[in-house]
Amino acid sequence: MSFSSSQFGRSGQRDDRRRRLLAEDHATSGDGFVATTADPTSRVGTPPIHKTERYGDAVFLEQQPVLLDLIPQRLLVFGLLLVAGLGLIGTLEALYAWMPALAQQTGGRPIAALDLSIRGSLAAWLSSLGLLAASIAAVLVYTIRRHRVDDYHGHYRVWLWAAMCWFLMATDLSSGLREGFRDLMIWVAGTRLLGDGSLWWVMAYGLLLGSIGVRLLIDMWPCRLSSAALLLAAGCYVAATSMHLGWPTFGGGTREILCQQGAAMAGHLWLLLAMGLHARYVLRDAQGRLPHRPVKTAEKKSRWLVLPKWHFPKKTPKTASLSLHSEGAEDEGSSTADGEWIAVDSPHGSAPPVLKRVSAPLAPAPAPSPTPVARPAPAAVATSPAASGTAEHKLSKAERKALKQRLIEAQRQRQRQNEVG
């Protein structure tokens, strides 16, 4: 029964993932490798050696860098990349601002490579290149994240969606997909919604990139640097889109194009940095080079459930009553008829515990002491009508109080007699 209950909540996707990881580990370990060469002396578990006339045994292939080696490991490299990217953006904007003066010297014909507002310019080429690099970085993150052992729900697949989105954006910058989508939606819906109809592709981009970006941010949140870079990229994209729709306006002309295209290129740069920084983070995490974070144990978590100190006072009237009651019980050899004192907490925890008493059956008469000293007080208590009546009916509050007072007086008399004797 326990086996079936433990297997009930396990999905087939989780089992497939575990089998795939075990198969990959078994394949990479080389334990099940069988040589395919015709050499009968070849041993099981050793890779075959292929010799060619031009490259020999090709041992140098094992020393060639792999794709993961392209991920920078030093933050200085990312800093230099940021400075170089901002420098290129500033240079392109300065050339665009200087283009009218340059066009007068070249016969009044503008230079298309420096025009930020048209397709095929250097700015569009640079932005497409950055988005393609971001797409490759997302694929690298996917190749590492898919081997994480605690990701049973397959959250690593969002990196494939992100790579496809960045590739779609790079294609759009070079081919103008957004304008085609805008014209198609205007033809289907029969309305432009606002202005020239650019709101159609803005809503499509916002729905696609917003859903993937939020899920991506959740996965990237442990790395503060990549998360901050992704948020900066989202801010730049929002600013560029709002300026494209006319909110706010900068008077039109060159200034508006400079601000809009500058925000868009800065967004592409921050997106590339976010992908690269997170690729570095997951690679270092897989290599065990990240600082260990202590896990909160159950003892540390239970400290939040500890009640304030005033709920457990060191000395309360309960202490004195219990001590007096225990002394009487030790001397008499049995408990009193009043019962035991217990602490009852208030229902809402706003006041200290209240002392209450639980009724208990009256103890039998105490046995005579072996000492020859006469003790009239217990006899008086035993022959009292209050004590004799407790066996037949329940003692009232006044009777219990009187009985307790008599027991206390009897105890004090015995203490005095013991001190004198």
N, C-alpha and C positions, 0 to 999 in steps of 0.2 A: 504493500500500500504506500509505503514511504517512497519507493522508487517511482511509482506512477505519478504521485503528487509532485515529486521533484522534476519529472520530465514534462509535466503538463504545460508549464509556462514557457518552455523552451521552443523558440520558433525554428522553422526550417532554415531560415536565412542565417541564424546564428550557428547552426550545425554546419551549414555549408562553408561559412567563414572559417570555422575551426578546422575543418578537414582541409581547406585550401592552404591555410597557414602551416599545418603539419606536413602537407605534401611538399610545399615549397622548402620548408626547413630540411625535409628528408632529401630533396633533390640537390640542395646546395651543400649539404654535408658531405656528399660523395660516397655515402655508405652503400647505396644501391647502384652504383655506376658499374657497368660492365663494358670492358674494352671491346671495340668492334674491329680491331685489327686482326690480320690473319696470323700474327705471330703467336705460336702456341705458348711461348714463355711469358706472355703478358699476364699480369695479375689482375684479379678482380679488385676494383676500387681505384685503379690508376687510369688517368685520361690517356687516350691514344696520342701518339706522337706522329704527326704528319710532316714529312720533309718534302720540300719543293726545291727545284733547281735554282730559283731566283731568290727565295727568302729563307731557305734552310728549314729549321724546325719552328721558326716564327715565335720564338720565346719572347720577343720584344712586345708582342701583342698584350701579354699579361702586364706589362709595365706602362701601357698607354693610359692616359687619364680618361676617366669615365665621365658621364654627363653630370653627376653630382659634384664633381670637382670644380665645376664652373660656378658654384655658389660661393660668394665671398665669405670668408670667415672673420674678417676684421671690420669693425665698425668704421674705421678710417676710410675704407673703400667706399662705403655707402655715403659718407660725408663728401668725399671727392666727387662721387656721382651726382649728388645733389647740387654741389657748387657748379659742376660742369653743365648740368641741365639748366639751372637758372641762368648761367652765362649765355648758353645758346638761345634761350627764350628772349633774354634781353637784347642779344645781337640781332635776332630776326625782327623784333619790334623796332629797334633803332633803324634797321635797313628799310623797313616799311615806312617809317616816318620820313626817311630821307629820300624815298623813291620819287615823290613829285619833283624835287629839285634835280634828281638824276635823270628823270624823264625829259626835262627841258633840254638837257645837254645831249641827249640821244635822239633828238628829233620829235619829242612829245609822245613817244611810244612807251607805255609802262612795261616794266620787267615782270613777266608772269611768275617767275620763280620766287620773287620777293613779295608778291601780293598775298596777304594773309586771308583775303576774303574769297579766294577761288580754289578749286581743286587742282591738284598737281603742283602746288607750291612746295617750297622747302619746309614750311611749317607743317603742312599736311603729311609730307613724307616723314618728318621727324616724329610726329605724333603717332603715325601708323607703326613706325619702328619700335617706339616705346611700348605701344599696346601689344605688339607681337612678342616682345621680350617679357612683358607681364604675363601673357598667356603661357609662354614656355615655363616661367617660374611657377605658375599655378600647377602645371603638369608635374613639375619636380616635387612640389609639396604633396601632390596626390600620390606619387610613387613611394613617398616615405610614410605618409599618414595611413595608407591602406594596410600597413603592417602593425599598427598599434593594437595591442592585445586586448584593451578594454573598450574598444569601439565596436560593440556588438550590433549596434543599430545602423551601422554603415554611414555615419555622418561625414566620412571622408569623401563621399561622392560629390559633395558640394563643390569641391575643388575642380572637378571636371566641368561642372556647369559654369563655374567662374572662368575657366580657361576658354570655353566656347563663347562666353559673353565678351571677353576681351578681344577674341578673334573677330567676332561680329562687329565690334566697334572699330577695329582697325580696317576691316573691309568697307565699312560705311564711310570712313574718312577719305578713302581713295576712290570710291565708286559712287557715293551719293545715294545710298539705300534709303535714307530717311525721306528724301524728297519723293522718291518713287512710292514709298509707303503712304506718305501724305496725300499724294494725288489719287492713289487707289481708294483710300478711306473717304476722300471727298466725293469720289464718283459713286461709291457704295452707299454712303449715308446721305448724300445730297446736300451737305452743309459743310461750311468751313469752321464752324464753332467760334473761332476768334482769329481775326487778322487774316493772314494768308493760309491758315490751316495747319500751321506748325504745331498746334496743340495736340494733334492726333499722334504724331510720333513722340512728342514729349510724354504723353500719357502712357504709350506703349513702353518707352524707355524707363519711365518711372516705375511701372509695375514690374517689369522684368529685373531691372537692376536693383530696385528697392528690396524685393523679396530675397534675391540672392545675396545682396550686400548685407542685410540684417543677419541672415544665417551665417554668412562668412565672418561677420564681426563677432558673433558668439563663439565661433570656433577659434578665432584669433585672439580672443580677449586675454588669455594667459600671457601673451607677448605684448607688453605695453607699447613698445616702439612701433610694431606693425599695426596695431590697433589705432594708434594716434595718426599714423600716416594714412590709413584708410579713411579715417574721419576727415582729415584735411582734404583728401581727394574728393570725397563726397561734397564737402563745402564748396570746393572750386567748381565742381560740375553744376551744383545748384545755382551758384552765382552766374556762371556762363549761360545757363539755360534761361534764367530770369532776364538777363540782359538781352538775349536773343528774342524773347517775347516782349521786350520793351519795358521791363520793370527792374530797375529804374532806367531812365534815359540819360545819356551823357551828351545830349546835343547833336547826336548823329555824326556822320563823317568819320574822320580818321581816329578821333579819340575813342569813339564807341567801339570800333573794330579792334583797336589796340587792347582795350579793357576786356572785351569778350574773348578774343582769341588768346590773350595772355592768361586769363583764368582757365580756359579749356586746356592749354598746353601745360599749365601748372598742375591741373588735375591728373593729366596723363603721367606726369613725372612722379607725383606722390603715389599714384597707383602702382607704378613700377617699383618704387621703394618699398611699399607695403608688401608686395609679393616677394621681393628679394629678402626683406628682413624676416618675414615669416618662414621662408625656405631655410634661412640660416638657423632660425630658432628650432624648427622641427629636426633639422639635421643634428644639431648639438644635443637635442633631447634624445634622439636615437643613439647617439654616441656616448651618452651618459656624462656630458660635460656641463650640464646645467647644475646650479647649486641645489642641493637637496632641501625640499620644503618639509618641515615636520608635519606629520599627520596628526590631527586632533583625535586623541584617544577618548574612550568613554569616560575616563576619570576627569579629563579636562572639560569635557562637555557637561559633566554632572555638576560642576561648580556653579553653573548658572541656575541650578535647581535648589541650591542651598538656601534655606530660609534665613532671615536676618537674625542677628545674635540675640535680640531681645525676646525671641520666641523661646529661648532656652536659658532662663535666668539661672545664675549660679546658686542663689539662695532665695528661696521663696517661703511663704508660710507653710507650703507643702513639706519642705525639708524638716522644719521643726516638728510638724505633726507626725511625719513618718518616723523621725528619730525617737520621739516620745512613745509612739505606738510600738516601735520595734523593741524598745527597752522593756515596756510592759509585757510584750509577748515573750521575751526571753525569760523574764522573772516568773511569769505565770505558767509558761509552757504551752499556751494556746493563744489564739487571737481573741480580741474583744468582740462584743456584740455589735459594735457600731460599723464593722466592715473595714475595708481598706480605702485609703485616699488615692485617687487617680487624677491626672491632669487631662482636661478636655479642652482641645483647641477651639477657638471661635470659628464660626462657619465661614467667614470671609478673610480670616487672617489679619484683621485690623486691631486685635487686642491680644495681650498675653494669655496663656492658658488659664482656665478657671478650675479651681480645686473642687472636686465633687467626691462624694463618698458612696461606695457600693455596699449595700446591706449584706450581711453574712449571718448565718445562724449563730445563736449564742453558744459560746464554748461551755463545756461542762465545768463543774466546780473544780477549782485547783486542788491538786493533791497536797496533803499535809507535809510540811517541811520536816526533814529529819532532825533539825536543830531543836533543842529543848525550849527555845524561846517561844513564848506564847504570842500569838498574833490574833487579836480579837477583831481587827478590821476586816479581813477576808470573811470571817464568819458572819459578821454583821451584814456584809454585802450579800453573802449567800442566802441569809435568812430574810433579806429585805423583801417586801411585797413586790417591788418592781422586778427583782430578779426571778422570783417564783412565778410571776405572771407572764414572763416572756415565753415560757414554754407553751402556754395556752393561747395567747393572743399576741399580736404584733405590738412592739413597744411604740409608744408615742414619742414625739420629739422631745417633750419635757422629760419623759422617763429616760430616754437615751442620754440626754444631757446630764441628768442627775447621776445615772450609772457611771458615766464617764468621769464625772467629778469625784465620785467615791473611789473609783479605781485609782485615780491620780493621788488622792489623799492616802489610800492604802499603800501605794508605792512609796510615797514620801515617808510614811511611818516606818516602813521596812528599812528604808535607807538610813533613817536616824537610828533605828535599833542596831543595825549592822555597824554603824560608826561607833555607837556606845559600847557594844559588845566587843 
